[in-house]
Each structure stands twice: as C-alpha cells, then as structure tokens.
Amino acid sequence: LLIKKKDIHALQQRESTEDGGWHDLVAKGFIEYIDTEEEETTMISMTIN
C-alpha cells in the first residue's frame, strides 16, 4: 500500500483545507480515478490491516 499510518494521521491533523486533502491524495497516487470500463476489475482497499 502506498498510504501509511503517518499519512492518515497527517490528514486527520491538518489545520486547513489548503494542506493535504483530496487533491493531495490524488497527486500522491493514494487515490486514483477509474472509468466505467475499469470498475469491474479494480481492487479497492478499505483498510490498512
């Protein structure tokens, strides 16, 4: 997994929407947009465990 507990903690502790947030997660590759063709074969991780 790309995202680590420290990244989640930093996201939870951020003070403004400018730092981190959705756009930062996409930029770092933690979140990726998929199209309708890919959705049938995409694996999704819901927890780090």
N, CA, C and O atoms as a Maestro MAE file, in Angstrom:
{
 s_m_m2io_version
 :::
 2.0.0
}

f_m_ct {
 s_m_title
 :::
 protein
 m_atom[196] {
  # First column is atom index #
  i_m_mmod_type
  r_m_x_coord
  r_m_y_coord
  r_m_z_coord
  i_m_residue_number
  s_m_chain_name
  s_m_pdb_residue_name
  s_m_pdb_atom_name
  i_m_atomic_number
  :::
  1 25 0.828 -1.186 0.000 1 A "LEU " " N  " 7
  2 3 0.000 0.000 0.000 1 A "LEU " " CA " 6
  3 2 0.869 1.245 0.000 1 A "LEU " " C  " 6
  4 15 1.923 1.282 0.635 1 A "LEU " " O  " 8
  5 25 0.430 2.232 -0.696 2 A "LEU " " N  " 7
  6 3 1.159 3.495 -0.733 2 A "LEU " " CA " 6
  7 2 0.960 4.320 0.527 2 A "LEU " " C  " 6
  8 15 1.908 4.908 1.047 2 A "LEU " " O  " 8
  9 25 -0.248 4.363 1.007 3 A "ILE " " N  " 7
  10 3 -0.557 5.224 2.148 3 A "ILE " " CA " 6
  11 2 -0.165 4.530 3.452 3 A "ILE " " C  " 6
  12 15 -0.429 3.344 3.647 3 A "ILE " " O  " 8
  13 25 0.452 5.276 4.315 4 A "LYS " " N  " 7
  14 3 0.921 4.754 5.602 4 A "LYS " " CA " 6
  15 2 0.143 5.425 6.730 4 A "LYS " " C  " 6
  16 15 -0.554 6.417 6.513 4 A "LYS " " O  " 8
  17 25 0.269 4.877 7.924 5 A "LYS " " N  " 7
  18 3 -0.439 5.440 9.077 5 A "LYS " " CA " 6
  19 2 -0.052 6.895 9.312 5 A "LYS " " C  " 6
  20 15 -0.895 7.697 9.712 5 A "LYS " " O  " 8
  21 25 1.220 7.253 9.068 6 A "LYS " " N  " 7
  22 3 1.650 8.642 9.261 6 A "LYS " " CA " 6
  23 2 0.931 9.578 8.291 6 A "LYS " " C  " 6
  24 15 0.645 10.726 8.633 6 A "LYS " " O  " 8
  25 25 0.638 9.091 7.081 7 A "ASP " " N  " 7
  26 3 -0.094 9.900 6.106 7 A "ASP " " CA " 6
  27 2 -1.535 10.121 6.555 7 A "ASP " " C  " 6
  28 15 -2.073 11.219 6.409 7 A "ASP " " O  " 8
  29 25 -2.155 9.087 7.096 8 A "ILE " " N  " 7
  30 3 -3.524 9.207 7.607 8 A "ILE " " CA " 6
  31 2 -3.558 10.154 8.794 8 A "ILE " " C  " 6
  32 15 -4.455 10.990 8.905 8 A "ILE " " O  " 8
  33 25 -2.580 10.023 9.680 9 A "HIS " " N  " 7
  34 3 -2.510 10.900 10.846 9 A "HIS " " CA " 6
  35 2 -2.328 12.355 10.403 9 A "HIS " " C  " 6
  36 15 -2.975 13.250 10.947 9 A "HIS " " O  " 8
  37 25 -1.463 12.595 9.432 10 A "ALA " " N  " 7
  38 3 -1.244 13.955 8.930 10 A "ALA " " CA " 6
  39 2 -2.526 14.518 8.323 10 A "ALA " " C  " 6
  40 15 -2.821 15.702 8.486 10 A "ALA " " O  " 8
  41 25 -3.282 13.686 7.633 11 A "LEU " " N  " 7
  42 3 -4.545 14.127 7.046 11 A "LEU " " CA " 6
  43 2 -5.555 14.479 8.134 11 A "LEU " " C  " 6
  44 15 -6.284 15.463 8.011 11 A "LEU " " O  " 8
  45 25 -5.601 13.684 9.188 12 A "GLN " " N  " 7
  46 3 -6.530 13.946 10.291 12 A "GLN " " CA " 6
  47 2 -6.148 15.206 11.057 12 A "GLN " " C  " 6
  48 15 -7.027 15.891 11.579 12 A "GLN " " O  " 8
  49 25 -4.863 15.525 11.137 13 A "GLN " " N  " 7
  50 3 -4.387 16.648 11.935 13 A "GLN " " CA " 6
  51 2 -4.259 17.952 11.148 13 A "GLN " " C  " 6
  52 15 -3.902 18.981 11.723 13 A "GLN " " O  " 8
  53 25 -4.539 17.927 9.861 14 A "ARG " " N  " 7
  54 3 -4.340 19.146 9.060 14 A "ARG " " CA " 6
  55 2 -5.241 20.263 9.569 14 A "ARG " " C  " 6
  56 15 -6.367 20.029 10.007 14 A "ARG " " O  " 8
  57 25 -4.718 21.480 9.500 15 A "GLU " " N  " 7
  58 3 -5.444 22.619 10.060 15 A "GLU " " CA " 6
  59 2 -6.257 23.382 9.027 15 A "GLU " " C  " 6
  60 15 -7.219 24.064 9.382 15 A "GLU " " O  " 8
  61 25 -5.891 23.281 7.766 16 A "SER " " N  " 7
  62 3 -6.651 23.990 6.744 16 A "SER " " CA " 6
  63 2 -6.887 23.065 5.561 16 A "SER " " C  " 6
  64 15 -6.239 22.027 5.429 16 A "SER " " O  " 8
  65 25 -7.814 23.450 4.710 17 A "THR " " N  " 7
  66 3 -8.087 22.644 3.526 17 A "THR " " CA " 6
  67 2 -7.003 22.812 2.472 17 A "THR " " C  " 6
  68 15 -6.949 22.046 1.510 17 A "THR " " O  " 8
  69 25 -6.140 23.806 2.645 18 A "GLU " " N  " 7
  70 3 -5.057 24.036 1.695 18 A "GLU " " CA " 6
  71 2 -3.997 22.942 1.802 18 A "GLU " " C  " 6
  72 15 -3.432 22.522 0.792 18 A "GLU " " O  " 8
  73 25 -3.729 22.484 3.013 19 A "ASP " " N  " 7
  74 3 -2.701 21.476 3.247 19 A "ASP " " CA " 6
  75 2 -3.319 20.093 3.173 19 A "ASP " " C  " 6
  76 15 -4.234 19.765 3.928 19 A "ASP " " O  " 8
  77 25 -2.812 19.291 2.259 20 A "GLY " " N  " 7
  78 3 -3.335 17.931 2.160 20 A "GLY " " CA " 6
  79 2 -4.700 17.918 1.528 20 A "GLY " " C  " 6
  80 15 -4.997 18.718 0.640 20 A "GLY " " O  " 8
  81 25 -5.517 17.022 1.982 21 A "GLY " " N  " 7
  82 3 -6.868 16.934 1.466 21 A "GLY " " CA " 6
  83 2 -6.953 16.066 0.226 21 A "GLY " " C  " 6
  84 15 -6.000 15.383 -0.149 21 A "GLY " " O  " 8
  85 25 -8.105 16.109 -0.392 22 A "TRP " " N  " 7
  86 3 -8.416 15.246 -1.521 22 A "TRP " " CA " 6
  87 2 -7.417 15.405 -2.658 22 A "TRP " " C  " 6
  88 15 -6.911 14.409 -3.176 22 A "TRP " " O  " 8
  89 25 -7.124 16.639 -3.053 23 A "HIS " " N  " 7
  90 3 -6.233 16.875 -4.190 23 A "HIS " " CA " 6
  91 2 -4.829 16.348 -3.919 23 A "HIS " " C  " 6
  92 15 -4.167 15.846 -4.828 23 A "HIS " " O  " 8
  93 25 -4.376 16.457 -2.686 24 A "ASP " " N  " 7
  94 3 -3.056 15.943 -2.314 24 A "ASP " " CA " 6
  95 2 -3.027 14.420 -2.381 24 A "ASP " " C  " 6
  96 15 -2.039 13.839 -2.828 24 A "ASP " " O  " 8
  97 25 -4.095 13.775 -1.943 25 A "LEU " " N  " 7
  98 3 -4.172 12.311 -2.004 25 A "LEU " " CA " 6
  99 2 -4.142 11.820 -3.449 25 A "LEU " " C  " 6
  100 15 -3.514 10.804 -3.749 25 A "LEU " " O  " 8
  101 25 -4.811 12.530 -4.333 26 A "VAL " " N  " 7
  102 3 -4.794 12.174 -5.754 26 A "VAL " " CA " 6
  103 2 -3.401 12.413 -6.331 26 A "VAL " " C  " 6
  104 15 -2.885 11.572 -7.067 26 A "VAL " " O  " 8
  105 25 -2.789 13.553 -6.003 27 A "ALA " " N  " 7
  106 3 -1.464 13.894 -6.528 27 A "ALA " " CA " 6
  107 2 -0.395 12.892 -6.099 27 A "ALA " " C  " 6
  108 15 0.519 12.590 -6.867 27 A "ALA " " O  " 8
  109 25 -0.506 12.381 -4.882 28 A "LYS " " N  " 7
  110 3 0.471 11.408 -4.378 28 A "LYS " " CA " 6
  111 2 0.189 9.988 -4.859 28 A "LYS " " C  " 6
  112 15 0.982 9.081 -4.606 28 A "LYS " " O  " 8
  113 25 -0.919 9.790 -5.541 29 A "GLY " " N  " 7
  114 3 -1.252 8.469 -6.061 29 A "GLY " " CA " 6
  115 2 -1.966 7.568 -5.075 29 A "GLY " " C  " 6
  116 15 -2.123 6.374 -5.332 29 A "GLY " " O  " 8
  117 25 -2.404 8.119 -3.942 30 A "PHE " " N  " 7
  118 3 -3.134 7.323 -2.959 30 A "PHE " " CA " 6
  119 2 -4.544 7.020 -3.459 30 A "PHE " " C  " 6
  120 15 -5.112 5.972 -3.148 30 A "PHE " " O  " 8
  121 25 -5.094 7.938 -4.228 31 A "ILE " " N  " 7
  122 3 -6.439 7.794 -4.786 31 A "ILE " " CA " 6
  123 2 -6.322 7.945 -6.294 31 A "ILE " " C  " 6
  124 15 -5.601 8.812 -6.787 31 A "ILE " " O  " 8
  125 25 -7.028 7.105 -7.011 32 A "GLU " " N  " 7
  126 3 -6.987 7.162 -8.469 32 A "GLU " " CA " 6
  127 2 -8.407 7.115 -9.009 32 A "GLU " " C  " 6
  128 15 -9.232 6.313 -8.573 32 A "GLU " " O  " 8
  129 25 -8.669 7.980 -9.953 33 A "TYR " " N  " 7
  130 3 -9.963 7.941 -10.624 33 A "TYR " " CA " 6
  131 2 -9.963 6.769 -11.602 33 A "TYR " " C  " 6
  132 15 -8.957 6.509 -12.262 33 A "TYR " " O  " 8
  133 25 -11.081 6.070 -11.693 34 A "ILE " " N  " 7
  134 3 -11.210 4.985 -12.664 34 A "ILE " " CA " 6
  135 2 -12.436 5.246 -13.524 34 A "ILE " " C  " 6
  136 15 -13.386 5.904 -13.099 34 A "ILE " " O  " 8
  137 25 -12.399 4.719 -14.736 35 A "ASP " " N  " 7
  138 3 -13.565 4.890 -15.598 35 A "ASP " " CA " 6
  139 2 -14.463 3.656 -15.506 35 A "ASP " " C  " 6
  140 15 -14.128 2.681 -14.833 35 A "ASP " " O  " 8
  141 25 -15.574 3.707 -16.172 36 A "THR " " N  " 7
  142 3 -16.553 2.627 -16.065 36 A "THR " " CA " 6
  143 2 -16.038 1.314 -16.639 36 A "THR " " C  " 6
  144 15 -16.509 0.249 -16.241 36 A "THR " " O  " 8
  145 25 -15.090 1.363 -17.558 37 A "GLU " " N  " 7
  146 3 -14.518 0.142 -18.132 37 A "GLU " " CA " 6
  147 2 -13.653 -0.589 -17.104 37 A "GLU " " C  " 6
  148 15 -13.573 -1.817 -17.122 37 A "GLU " " O  " 8
  149 25 -13.011 0.157 -16.215 38 A "GLU " " N  " 7
  150 3 -12.098 -0.428 -15.230 38 A "GLU " " CA " 6
  151 2 -12.794 -0.903 -13.959 38 A "GLU " " C  " 6
  152 15 -12.247 -1.735 -13.235 38 A "GLU " " O  " 8
  153 25 -13.968 -0.401 -13.681 39 A "GLU " " N  " 7
  154 3 -14.591 -0.656 -12.382 39 A "GLU " " CA " 6
  155 2 -14.868 -2.129 -12.100 39 A "GLU " " C  " 6
  156 15 -14.913 -2.525 -10.935 39 A "GLU " " O  " 8
  157 25 -15.054 -2.943 -13.122 40 A "GLU " " N  " 7
  158 3 -15.336 -4.364 -12.913 40 A "GLU " " CA " 6
  159 2 -14.107 -5.146 -12.454 40 A "GLU " " C  " 6
  160 15 -14.246 -6.181 -11.802 40 A "GLU " " O  " 8
  161 25 -12.910 -4.669 -12.783 41 A "THR " " N  " 7
  162 3 -11.691 -5.428 -12.478 41 A "THR " " CA " 6
  163 2 -10.768 -4.708 -11.501 41 A "THR " " C  " 6
  164 15 -9.608 -5.094 -11.354 41 A "THR " " O  " 8
  165 25 -11.255 -3.688 -10.845 42 A "THR " " N  " 7
  166 3 -10.442 -2.901 -9.923 42 A "THR " " CA " 6
  167 2 -10.585 -3.431 -8.503 42 A "THR " " C  " 6
  168 15 -11.689 -3.723 -8.043 42 A "THR " " O  " 8
  169 25 -9.440 -3.551 -7.807 43 A "MET " " N  " 7
  170 3 -9.476 -3.955 -6.403 43 A "MET " " CA " 6
  171 2 -9.408 -2.703 -5.548 43 A "MET " " C  " 6
  172 15 -8.634 -1.790 -5.834 43 A "MET " " O  " 8
  173 25 -10.211 -2.659 -4.507 44 A "ILE " " N  " 7
  174 3 -10.290 -1.488 -3.645 44 A "ILE " " CA " 6
  175 2 -9.890 -1.883 -2.235 44 A "ILE " " C  " 6
  176 15 -10.388 -2.868 -1.690 44 A "ILE " " O  " 8
  177 25 -8.991 -1.109 -1.649 45 A "SER " " N  " 7
  178 3 -8.576 -1.354 -0.270 45 A "SER " " CA " 6
  179 2 -9.362 -0.430 0.646 45 A "SER " " C  " 6
  180 15 -9.372 0.786 0.456 45 A "SER " " O  " 8
  181 25 -10.015 -1.009 1.635 46 A "MET " " N  " 7
  182 3 -10.819 -0.224 2.554 46 A "MET " " CA " 6
  183 2 -10.117 0.028 3.882 46 A "MET " " C  " 6
  184 15 -10.430 0.999 4.572 46 A "MET " " O  " 8
  185 25 -9.170 -0.835 4.250 47 A "THR " " N  " 7
  186 3 -8.423 -0.665 5.492 47 A "THR " " CA " 6
  187 2 -6.960 -1.011 5.260 47 A "THR " " C  " 6
  188 15 -6.617 -1.675 4.281 47 A "THR " " O  " 8
  189 25 -6.115 -0.567 6.151 48 A "ILE " " N  " 7
  190 3 -4.688 -0.862 6.053 48 A "ILE " " CA " 6
  191 2 -4.386 -2.267 6.558 48 A "ILE " " C  " 6
  192 15 -3.415 -2.883 6.118 48 A "ILE " " O  " 8
  193 25 -5.188 -2.775 7.459 49 A "ASN " " N  " 7
  194 3 -4.920 -4.081 8.079 49 A "ASN " " CA " 6
  195 2 -4.764 -5.152 7.052 49 A "ASN " " C  " 6
  196 15 -4.535 -6.311 7.398 49 A "ASN " " O  " 8
  :::
 }
 m_bond[195] {
  # First column is bond index #
  i_m_from
  i_m_to
  i_m_order
  :::
  1 1 2 1
  2 2 3 1
  3 3 4 2
  4 3 5 1
  5 5 6 1
  6 6 7 1
  7 7 8 2
  8 7 9 1
  9 9 10 1
  10 10 11 1
  11 11 12 2
  12 11 13 1
  13 13 14 1
  14 14 15 1
  15 15 16 2
  16 15 17 1
  17 17 18 1
  18 18 19 1
  19 19 20 2
  20 19 21 1
  21 21 22 1
  22 22 23 1
  23 23 24 2
  24 23 25 1
  25 25 26 1
  26 26 27 1
  27 27 28 2
  28 27 29 1
  29 29 30 1
  30 30 31 1
  31 31 32 2
  32 31 33 1
  33 33 34 1
  34 34 35 1
  35 35 36 2
  36 35 37 1
  37 37 38 1
  38 38 39 1
  39 39 40 2
  40 39 41 1
  41 41 42 1
  42 42 43 1
  43 43 44 2
  44 43 45 1
  45 45 46 1
  46 46 47 1
  47 47 48 2
  48 47 49 1
  49 49 50 1
  50 50 51 1
  51 51 52 2
  52 51 53 1
  53 53 54 1
  54 54 55 1
  55 55 56 2
  56 55 57 1
  57 57 58 1
  58 58 59 1
  59 59 60 2
  60 59 61 1
  61 61 62 1
  62 62 63 1
  63 63 64 2
  64 63 65 1
  65 65 66 1
  66 66 67 1
  67 67 68 2
  68 67 69 1
  69 69 70 1
  70 70 71 1
  71 71 72 2
  72 71 73 1
  73 73 74 1
  74 74 75 1
  75 75 76 2
  76 75 77 1
  77 77 78 1
  78 78 79 1
  79 79 80 2
  80 79 81 1
  81 81 82 1
  82 82 83 1
  83 83 84 2
  84 83 85 1
  85 85 86 1
  86 86 87 1
  87 87 88 2
  88 87 89 1
  89 89 90 1
  90 90 91 1
  91 91 92 2
  92 91 93 1
  93 93 94 1
  94 94 95 1
  95 95 96 2
  96 95 97 1
  97 97 98 1
  98 98 99 1
  99 99 100 2
  100 99 101 1
  101 101 102 1
  102 102 103 1
  103 103 104 2
  104 103 105 1
  105 105 106 1
  106 106 107 1
  107 107 108 2
  108 107 109 1
  109 109 110 1
  110 110 111 1
  111 111 112 2
  112 111 113 1
  113 113 114 1
  114 114 115 1
  115 115 116 2
  116 115 117 1
  117 117 118 1
  118 118 119 1
  119 119 120 2
  120 119 121 1
  121 121 122 1
  122 122 123 1
  123 123 124 2
  124 123 125 1
  125 125 126 1
  126 126 127 1
  127 127 128 2
  128 127 129 1
  129 129 130 1
  130 130 131 1
  131 131 132 2
  132 131 133 1
  133 133 134 1
  134 134 135 1
  135 135 136 2
  136 135 137 1
  137 137 138 1
  138 138 139 1
  139 139 140 2
  140 139 141 1
  141 141 142 1
  142 142 143 1
  143 143 144 2
  144 143 145 1
  145 145 146 1
  146 146 147 1
  147 147 148 2
  148 147 149 1
  149 149 150 1
  150 150 151 1
  151 151 152 2
  152 151 153 1
  153 153 154 1
  154 154 155 1
  155 155 156 2
  156 155 157 1
  157 157 158 1
  158 158 159 1
  159 159 160 2
  160 159 161 1
  161 161 162 1
  162 162 163 1
  163 163 164 2
  164 163 165 1
  165 165 166 1
  166 166 167 1
  167 167 168 2
  168 167 169 1
  169 169 170 1
  170 170 171 1
  171 171 172 2
  172 171 173 1
  173 173 174 1
  174 174 175 1
  175 175 176 2
  176 175 177 1
  177 177 178 1
  178 178 179 1
  179 179 180 2
  180 179 181 1
  181 181 182 1
  182 182 183 1
  183 183 184 2
  184 183 185 1
  185 185 186 1
  186 186 187 1
  187 187 188 2
  188 187 189 1
  189 189 190 1
  190 190 191 1
  191 191 192 2
  192 191 193 1
  193 193 194 1
  194 194 195 1
  195 195 196 2
  :::
 }
}
